[in-house]
């Protein structure tokens, strides 16, 4: 077996995440996660499935291959698949995969290396591997994402009863940002199963669970954190959303592509442009506070004006829910298809990995002793 780039990425992500969830192909469409790749790596003894088939972990042979490739990750001890810590690692892995597919480097080892790049991510799992960072063990944020002069703190939630201790979380993630002097804004990312479910978790009708010791249901905790927050589903839509977020001036490019003028007058300074004298807001990032503030500004300027909000077709229903939730003025929601997004941003197609043989820095191929592999299907 000649090692190729699909094998490489699968193993690297497994090493980074400790456990790589099964079934990623159906969620993200990437050929890296095809059944053929996973079965081939397994049959050659580089990965093994967890007892409940929920994910994969590296074998010693797989770690040796990573070392040949020049990669080394902290080794994970034995884990009970029934423990919440294991499930938390699987959720964190999904976020790592999403960012990787969005073209963001997820292999930073600390915030010092992150400070030196324009766009990158370091997971809390890597930060916790540092003996001096044990304080992170009590936190819930998944890591630190940097995009130009903004830092993003991601959280994964799965119900309206998920909780955080806002003051403690803020203290710890702010301490991680001290190495990045150029950060001007900090935002929270809320990720999870789908956009609709995430909205219902953040803005629940009611929460029955009782909390104590400073714990707050996540929606309430967000208010105390005091940061803008954006909602990103852990699926292919989330990949597209994050791909756009990392592109400079992406909101204005979207407005111009739809015939708008991005030379925005001062009275609509919070909008991304104007079309026929009406403000236009690109809301694909689903930055809730930014969207609502721009609409409030437009309404204050002229209550009779009808702003436009641009979103993905799959975001439209939740965007309408947002407008109703915050009693926004009459607004026209303009949805764009994924294909149209790729037409406007052709560089996003380049995120698809090309399959080819993997070569080390010295230009050598890595070969695994061949075994007989039969009946492997996609």
N, C-alpha and C positions, 0 to 999 in steps of 0.2 A: 504493500500500500504506500503510494507516494502521498505525503501529507499536502493538502491543499488549503486555500484560504478559508473555505467554509469550516473545515476541521479546526483550523487555527482559531477562528473567532468563537466557535462553540466552546473550545477548551479554555480560552482566555476568559470568557464570560463566566464559565463555571468556576474557574479559579478565583476570580474577583468576587463572585456572589456567594461562594462556598457551596450553594445548592442552586441549580438552575431548574426552574419549573418545567414540567412536561407540558406538551400541548401548546407551545408558543407559536407554532406555525399558523394555527387557526386564528390566533389573536392578532398577529402582526404581519402575516403574509411573507415573511422573509424566508428565502430558501436555505439560509443558514440553519434554520430550525426544522428542516424537513425530517421526516421519519428516517429516510435513508442515511442522513448524516449521523443521527443519534445511534441508530442500530449499528452502523459501521464502526463507530468509535467504541461502542460497547462490545462488539464482537472481537475487536482487537485489544480489548482489555484496558482502554484508556479512561473510560468512565463506567460507573455502575449505577443502577436504578436504586432509589430508596425502597424500603420494604413495602410501602403502600403505593408505589409507582407514581408518586406525586412530583418527583424531581430526580435530578442526577447529581452525582458528586464525582470528583476526580479519584482515580486510583493512584497508587505510587507510580505506576508506569506513565500515567497521564501527566503527573507532576514532573517526571523526568523529561518528558517531551517538551513541556513548557520551559524547563530550564535550558534545553537545547535551543529553543526559540528566543531565549533571553528574558523570559518572564518568571517571576517568583512571587507567590502569594502566601500569606500566613495559612498554615494548615489548620483545618477545622477538626475539633475532637468529635467523638461519637455523639450523636444527637438523637433523642427520642422524637419520632415524627409526630407524636401526639402533643408535644410541648408547644406552648404559644410562641416560644422563641424561634422554633423551627418555622412555623407559619409566618412569623414576622420576617424572617430572612427570605422566604419565598416571595413575599410582597415587595420587599426591597429589591429583590432580583428583577422583578417585572419592571420596576422603575429604571433600574440600570439599563435593561434591554431597550426600553422605550427611548431613553436619551441616546444610547449608542446608535439606534436606527435613525435617529434624527440628525446624526452626523456630529454629535457632541462627544468629546474625549472623556470617557468615564474612568480612565485608569490613573488619575492623579492619586498620589499617596498621602498628601497633606495639603493644608491651605497655603503653605509657603510656595509650593510648586504651582498651585492654582493661581496665586497672585501674579505670577509671571506670564500668564496666558490671557488672551482676550476672551476665550470661551472654553469652559471646561467644568468638570464635576469631580468631587471627591465624596465617596460614600462614608457614612458614619461607621460602617463596618471596618473600613480602612483606618479611620481615625481612632477607633477603639483598639486597634491592634497595637497602637503605641502605648507603652506601659505608663506613660505620663497622662493618658487621656481616659483613665478609668471612670472619671466623673460623667462621661458621656453615657455610661451604662443605664442611667436613670432617665434618659431623654427619649423622645419618640420621633424626632426629625430624622429623615432618611440620609441627609448629607447636606452639602453646600454646593450650589450651582452658581457659577459666575458667567454672566454675559455682559461684556464691556464694563460699564460702570454700575451695574446692578447685581445684587446678590439675591438668590432665591433659596428659600428654605422649604423643602418639600415634606409633606406628611401624607401618609396613606391612611384612609379611614374606610370602614366597612359597615358602619351603622351610625344612627343618630346618638347612640349611647357611648360611642368612642370618646375618650376624654384626654385632656392634657392639663398640666399645671402651668399656666401661661407665664407667670413670673420666672419660674425656674427654667423653662424652655428658652425664654428670651435671653436670660443671663448667660446660658451656656452657648447658644448659637452666636450671640454677639462676641463672646470671648474667642470664637473660632474665626471671626472676621477681622481681628486686629492686624493680621498679617497683610490684609488687602487695603491699602491706604486710599486707593482710588474709588472705592465704593461710595456712590452717592445716594442710592436707594436700596432698601431691603423689602422684598416682597415674599409672601408665603404662597406656595403651590399646594393645592389640595388635590390629591389623586386617589383613584379607586376604580370600582367596577365600570361605571358609565357616567355620562354627564348628568342624566336624569336622576340617577340614584344619589350621586354626590350632592346635587342641589337639595334633595329631600333630607339628606343627613345634616347639611349645614343649616338649612331653614326648616326644621321639622315642625309639624303641627303641635306636637307635645312630646316631652321626654319623661317617661315614667320612672326611670332609674334615679335613685338618690345618690348624690356625690358628697364626698367629705375630704378633709385634709388638703384643701386648696384645689382639688380636682374640679374641672369645669367641662361640661359637654362641649364638643369641639366647636360648634357654631358660636357658643358664648365665649369660648376661649379665644377664638379669632378676634373678637372685638377687643379683648384685653391686650392681645399682642400688638394691636394698633397699626398693623401693616396692611397695605393693599393685599388682596389675595386673588389668585386666579385658579380656575378649575380645569384640570387636565385629566381626562379619562385614560385609564391604562389599556389602550387599544390602538388600532391603526389611526383613528382620528387624533389621538393624543400625540402620536408620532408626527403627524402633519402640523399640528398646533405648535409643537416645540421646534420643528424645523423652521417654521416661519418666525418664531420668536427670536431665534439666533441670528436672523438676517437683519442687518441694519436698515432702517427706513422701510421695513416691510409694509407697515400700515399705509404709508404715503404711496408706495408703489401700487398697492391694491386700489387705493382711491383713484390714482391717475389711470389705471387700467380700465376702470369703470367710467371714465370720462370726467372725473372730478378735477378740481383745481386745488392744489395743496398749498397755494399761497394764501393761507387762512387769515381772515381779518381778525383783529384783536378781540372783537366781541364774541368770536367763536374760537378762542385760543386753545381750548381744551379738546376741540375736535381735530380730526386729521385732514380735513379739507372741506370744500363746498361743492355742491352740484346745484346749479340753477338757484344760487343764493341761499340754499338750505344747507345746514351743517351736515357733514358725513363723519361717522365714527366707525373705524374698523374694529370690530369686536371679536375677531377670531381668537385672540388670546384669552378671552373671557375674564378680563381684569374687571371685576364687578364695580369696584369703587370708581375707577377711571371712567367707565361707561356711564354710570349714574351721574357723576359730577359733570360730565360733558353735556348730558341731557338737561340737567338742572340749569346749567349756564345758558343753553339755548332757549329754554323756557323763560328764564328771567329776561333775556333779551327781547324775545317776541313770543308770547304765549300762543299765537296762532300759527307759528311756523311748524312745519313737519320735518323733523330731522330724519336722516337715513342711518341705519346701522347695518354694517356688512358682517355676515357670519357664514360659516359653513352650512350647507344644507342640513347636515345632521345636528346642527346646533340650534336650528330655528325654533323648535318647540320650547326649548329651555330658555332661549332668549325672550320669547313672548311671555314666559312665566316670570322672568326677571322684570320686564316692563310692568307687569301687573303687580308684582310684589312691592315695587318701589313707587307705585302710583305715578309712573312717568307719563308725560304728555303723549298724544297720538304720534306714533313713530312708524315709519316705513322700514320693515325688515327686508333687506336684500340678501338672499342666500346665494352662495356660489358653490358649484360642484367641485369635487376634488380635481377633476380633469381640467377645469378652468384655472384652478390654482396652479397646477403644473404648467399650464400654458403661460401664465403670468410670471411664474418663477421656475424656469426650465432647469435651473441649477439643482433643484430638489431631486430630480431624477438621478443625479449622480450619487445619491446616498446608497443606492442599491449596490451591494458588494458583487464584484466580478469574480467568478470562480476560476482559479488558476493554481498551479503548483506553488507551494509556499517555499520561499528561499530565505535563508538567514542573511544577516548583514554581510557575511562573507561570500554570499552568492551560492551557497550549497543547499541542495534539497534535503529535506528530512524524510527518511523512509522508515516505516514501521514494518516489522516482519509480517509478511502476507499470510493470512489464513483463508481458508475456503469460506466464502460468504455467498449464501444462496437465499433466494426468495425474499429479497429486501424490496419492499414497495414504498412508494412515496406516501 
